[in-house]
Amino acid sequence: MIFVSKYLVPNGYLGLTLFPFVFLKKKELKQDAVFINHERIHLKQQLELLVIPFYFWYVIEFVFRLFQYKKWHLAYRNISFEREAYLQEKKLEYIKNRPFWAFLKYLRRHDF
């Protein structure tokens, strides 16, 4: 389910996915197929890791990346979940053929 809420989405971000919901900062984003596909990739990732472990992994990897890159935005963009979502978001059929735990191949260092 997709909701629009400029208050739930942190400043500097356009969307937030908390299984099973996607929160968007602006209603126009509902029409952005690439953006929605990005968020759907996150829904799939969260489901694969049974939701709660996804959030633990996300936070731990973010902290690791923050030490690695020393910059908030670089740390965020280099989390394996984000790497997968950003690199595959334009492939609108990606979810249909996505391998199980595909995010694991994005753990290696690939600077954005």
MODELLER restraints for C-alpha pairs under 7 A, 6 or more apart:
rsr = mdl.restraints
at = mdl.atoms
rsr.add(forms.Gaussian(group=physical.xy_distance, feature=features.Distance(at['CA:1:A'], at['CA:20:A']), mean=6.60, stdev=0.5))
rsr.add(forms.Gaussian(group=physical.xy_distance, feature=features.Distance(at['CA:1:A'], at['CA:21:A']), mean=5.01, stdev=0.5))
rsr.add(forms.Gaussian(group=physical.xy_distance, feature=features.Distance(at['CA:1:A'], at['CA:22:A']), mean=6.18, stdev=0.5))
rsr.add(forms.Gaussian(group=physical.xy_distance, feature=features.Distance(at['CA:2:A'], at['CA:21:A']), mean=5.90, stdev=0.5))
rsr.add(forms.Gaussian(group=physical.xy_distance, feature=features.Distance(at['CA:2:A'], at['CA:22:A']), mean=4.72, stdev=0.5))
rsr.add(forms.Gaussian(group=physical.xy_distance, feature=features.Distance(at['CA:2:A'], at['CA:23:A']), mean=5.91, stdev=0.5))
rsr.add(forms.Gaussian(group=physical.xy_distance, feature=features.Distance(at['CA:3:A'], at['CA:22:A']), mean=6.18, stdev=0.5))
rsr.add(forms.Gaussian(group=physical.xy_distance, feature=features.Distance(at['CA:3:A'], at['CA:23:A']), mean=4.86, stdev=0.5))
rsr.add(forms.Gaussian(group=physical.xy_distance, feature=features.Distance(at['CA:3:A'], at['CA:24:A']), mean=6.17, stdev=0.5))
rsr.add(forms.Gaussian(group=physical.xy_distance, feature=features.Distance(at['CA:4:A'], at['CA:23:A']), mean=5.51, stdev=0.5))
rsr.add(forms.Gaussian(group=physical.xy_distance, feature=features.Distance(at['CA:4:A'], at['CA:24:A']), mean=4.66, stdev=0.5))
rsr.add(forms.Gaussian(group=physical.xy_distance, feature=features.Distance(at['CA:4:A'], at['CA:25:A']), mean=5.79, stdev=0.5))
rsr.add(forms.Gaussian(group=physical.xy_distance, feature=features.Distance(at['CA:4:A'], at['CA:26:A']), mean=6.08, stdev=0.5))
rsr.add(forms.Gaussian(group=physical.xy_distance, feature=features.Distance(at['CA:4:A'], at['CA:27:A']), mean=5.79, stdev=0.5))
rsr.add(forms.Gaussian(group=physical.xy_distance, feature=features.Distance(at['CA:5:A'], at['CA:23:A']), mean=6.23, stdev=0.5))
rsr.add(forms.Gaussian(group=physical.xy_distance, feature=features.Distance(at['CA:5:A'], at['CA:24:A']), mean=5.96, stdev=0.5))
rsr.add(forms.Gaussian(group=physical.xy_distance, feature=features.Distance(at['CA:5:A'], at['CA:25:A']), mean=5.39, stdev=0.5))
rsr.add(forms.Gaussian(group=physical.xy_distance, feature=features.Distance(at['CA:6:A'], at['CA:25:A']), mean=4.34, stdev=0.5))
rsr.add(forms.Gaussian(group=physical.xy_distance, feature=features.Distance(at['CA:6:A'], at['CA:26:A']), mean=6.79, stdev=0.5))
rsr.add(forms.Gaussian(group=physical.xy_distance, feature=features.Distance(at['CA:9:A'], at['CA:15:A']), mean=5.91, stdev=0.5))
rsr.add(forms.Gaussian(group=physical.xy_distance, feature=features.Distance(at['CA:9:A'], at['CA:16:A']), mean=5.84, stdev=0.5))
rsr.add(forms.Gaussian(group=physical.xy_distance, feature=features.Distance(at['CA:9:A'], at['CA:23:A']), mean=6.67, stdev=0.5))
rsr.add(forms.Gaussian(group=physical.xy_distance, feature=features.Distance(at['CA:9:A'], at['CA:24:A']), mean=6.73, stdev=0.5))
rsr.add(forms.Gaussian(group=physical.xy_distance, feature=features.Distance(at['CA:9:A'], at['CA:25:A']), mean=5.94, stdev=0.5))
rsr.add(forms.Gaussian(group=physical.xy_distance, feature=features.Distance(at['CA:14:A'], at['CA:24:A']), mean=5.93, stdev=0.5))
rsr.add(forms.Gaussian(group=physical.xy_distance, feature=features.Distance(at['CA:14:A'], at['CA:25:A']), mean=5.17, stdev=0.5))
rsr.add(forms.Gaussian(group=physical.xy_distance, feature=features.Distance(at['CA:15:A'], at['CA:23:A']), mean=5.51, stdev=0.5))
rsr.add(forms.Gaussian(group=physical.xy_distance, feature=features.Distance(at['CA:15:A'], at['CA:24:A']), mean=4.42, stdev=0.5))
rsr.add(forms.Gaussian(group=physical.xy_distance, feature=features.Distance(at['CA:15:A'], at['CA:25:A']), mean=5.97, stdev=0.5))
rsr.add(forms.Gaussian(group=physical.xy_distance, feature=features.Distance(at['CA:16:A'], at['CA:22:A']), mean=5.84, stdev=0.5))
rsr.add(forms.Gaussian(group=physical.xy_distance, feature=features.Distance(at['CA:16:A'], at['CA:23:A']), mean=5.12, stdev=0.5))
rsr.add(forms.Gaussian(group=physical.xy_distance, feature=features.Distance(at['CA:16:A'], at['CA:24:A']), mean=6.58, stdev=0.5))
rsr.add(forms.Gaussian(group=physical.xy_distance, feature=features.Distance(at['CA:17:A'], at['CA:23:A']), mean=6.19, stdev=0.5))
rsr.add(forms.Gaussian(group=physical.xy_distance, feature=features.Distance(at['CA:17:A'], at['CA:39:A']), mean=6.30, stdev=0.5))
rsr.add(forms.Gaussian(group=physical.xy_distance, feature=features.Distance(at['CA:17:A'], at['CA:42:A']), mean=6.77, stdev=0.5))
rsr.add(forms.Gaussian(group=physical.xy_distance, feature=features.Distance(at['CA:17:A'], at['CA:43:A']), mean=6.84, stdev=0.5))
rsr.add(forms.Gaussian(group=physical.xy_distance, feature=features.Distance(at['CA:19:A'], at['CA:43:A']), mean=5.98, stdev=0.5))
rsr.add(forms.Gaussian(group=physical.xy_distance, feature=features.Distance(at['CA:19:A'], at['CA:46:A']), mean=6.68, stdev=0.5))
rsr.add(forms.Gaussian(group=physical.xy_distance, feature=features.Distance(at['CA:19:A'], at['CA:51:A']), mean=6.84, stdev=0.5))
rsr.add(forms.Gaussian(group=physical.xy_distance, feature=features.Distance(at['CA:20:A'], at['CA:43:A']), mean=6.89, stdev=0.5))
rsr.add(forms.Gaussian(group=physical.xy_distance, feature=features.Distance(at['CA:22:A'], at['CA:39:A']), mean=6.96, stdev=0.5))
rsr.add(forms.Gaussian(group=physical.xy_distance, feature=features.Distance(at['CA:30:A'], at['CA:36:A']), mean=6.85, stdev=0.5))
rsr.add(forms.Gaussian(group=physical.xy_distance, feature=features.Distance(at['CA:34:A'], at['CA:89:A']), mean=5.50, stdev=0.5))
rsr.add(forms.Gaussian(group=physical.xy_distance, feature=features.Distance(at['CA:34:A'], at['CA:90:A']), mean=5.36, stdev=0.5))
rsr.add(forms.Gaussian(group=physical.xy_distance, feature=features.Distance(at['CA:35:A'], at['CA:89:A']), mean=7.00, stdev=0.5))
rsr.add(forms.Gaussian(group=physical.xy_distance, feature=features.Distance(at['CA:37:A'], at['CA:89:A']), mean=5.50, stdev=0.5))
rsr.add(forms.Gaussian(group=physical.xy_distance, feature=features.Distance(at['CA:37:A'], at['CA:92:A']), mean=6.31, stdev=0.5))
rsr.add(forms.Gaussian(group=physical.xy_distance, feature=features.Distance(at['CA:38:A'], at['CA:85:A']), mean=5.12, stdev=0.5))
rsr.add(forms.Gaussian(group=physical.xy_distance, feature=features.Distance(at['CA:38:A'], at['CA:86:A']), mean=6.60, stdev=0.5))
rsr.add(forms.Gaussian(group=physical.xy_distance, feature=features.Distance(at['CA:38:A'], at['CA:89:A']), mean=4.74, stdev=0.5))
rsr.add(forms.Gaussian(group=physical.xy_distance, feature=features.Distance(at['CA:41:A'], at['CA:85:A']), mean=5.83, stdev=0.5))
rsr.add(forms.Gaussian(group=physical.xy_distance, feature=features.Distance(at['CA:41:A'], at['CA:95:A']), mean=6.64, stdev=0.5))
rsr.add(forms.Gaussian(group=physical.xy_distance, feature=features.Distance(at['CA:42:A'], at['CA:85:A']), mean=6.89, stdev=0.5))
rsr.add(forms.Gaussian(group=physical.xy_distance, feature=features.Distance(at['CA:46:A'], at['CA:54:A']), mean=5.42, stdev=0.5))
rsr.add(forms.Gaussian(group=physical.xy_distance, feature=features.Distance(at['CA:48:A'], at['CA:101:A']), mean=6.81, stdev=0.5))
rsr.add(forms.Gaussian(group=physical.xy_distance, feature=features.Distance(at['CA:61:A'], at['CA:79:A']), mean=6.19, stdev=0.5))
rsr.add(forms.Gaussian(group=physical.xy_distance, feature=features.Distance(at['CA:62:A'], at['CA:75:A']), mean=5.99, stdev=0.5))
rsr.add(forms.Gaussian(group=physical.xy_distance, feature=features.Distance(at['CA:62:A'], at['CA:76:A']), mean=6.20, stdev=0.5))
rsr.add(forms.Gaussian(group=physical.xy_distance, feature=features.Distance(at['CA:62:A'], at['CA:79:A']), mean=6.07, stdev=0.5))
rsr.add(forms.Gaussian(group=physical.xy_distance, feature=features.Distance(at['CA:65:A'], at['CA:75:A']), mean=4.60, stdev=0.5))
rsr.add(forms.Gaussian(group=physical.xy_distance, feature=features.Distance(at['CA:65:A'], at['CA:78:A']), mean=6.88, stdev=0.5))
rsr.add(forms.Gaussian(group=physical.xy_distance, feature=features.Distance(at['CA:65:A'], at['CA:79:A']), mean=6.94, stdev=0.5))
rsr.add(forms.Gaussian(group=physical.xy_distance, feature=features.Distance(at['CA:66:A'], at['CA:72:A']), mean=6.19, stdev=0.5))
rsr.add(forms.Gaussian(group=physical.xy_distance, feature=features.Distance(at['CA:66:A'], at['CA:75:A']), mean=4.81, stdev=0.5))
rsr.add(forms.Gaussian(group=physical.xy_distance, feature=features.Distance(at['CA:69:A'], at['CA:75:A']), mean=5.88, stdev=0.5))
rsr.add(forms.Gaussian(group=physical.xy_distance, feature=features.Distance(at['CA:77:A'], at['CA:83:A']), mean=6.33, stdev=0.5))
rsr.add(forms.Gaussian(group=physical.xy_distance, feature=features.Distance(at['CA:77:A'], at['CA:112:A']), mean=6.53, stdev=0.5))
rsr.add(forms.Gaussian(group=physical.xy_distance, feature=features.Distance(at['CA:78:A'], at['CA:111:A']), mean=6.56, stdev=0.5))
rsr.add(forms.Gaussian(group=physical.xy_distance, feature=features.Distance(at['CA:78:A'], at['CA:112:A']), mean=6.65, stdev=0.5))
rsr.add(forms.Gaussian(group=physical.xy_distance, feature=features.Distance(at['CA:80:A'], at['CA:103:A']), mean=5.78, stdev=0.5))
rsr.add(forms.Gaussian(group=physical.xy_distance, feature=features.Distance(at['CA:80:A'], at['CA:104:A']), mean=6.93, stdev=0.5))
rsr.add(forms.Gaussian(group=physical.xy_distance, feature=features.Distance(at['CA:80:A'], at['CA:106:A']), mean=4.82, stdev=0.5))
rsr.add(forms.Gaussian(group=physical.xy_distance, feature=features.Distance(at['CA:80:A'], at['CA:107:A']), mean=5.02, stdev=0.5))
rsr.add(forms.Gaussian(group=physical.xy_distance, feature=features.Distance(at['CA:81:A'], at['CA:103:A']), mean=5.64, stdev=0.5))
rsr.add(forms.Gaussian(group=physical.xy_distance, feature=features.Distance(at['CA:83:A'], at['CA:106:A']), mean=6.23, stdev=0.5))
rsr.add(forms.Gaussian(group=physical.xy_distance, feature=features.Distance(at['CA:84:A'], at['CA:103:A']), mean=5.77, stdev=0.5))
rsr.add(forms.Gaussian(group=physical.xy_distance, feature=features.Distance(at['CA:84:A'], at['CA:106:A']), mean=6.30, stdev=0.5))
rsr.add(forms.Gaussian(group=physical.xy_distance, feature=features.Distance(at['CA:88:A'], at['CA:94:A']), mean=6.78, stdev=0.5))
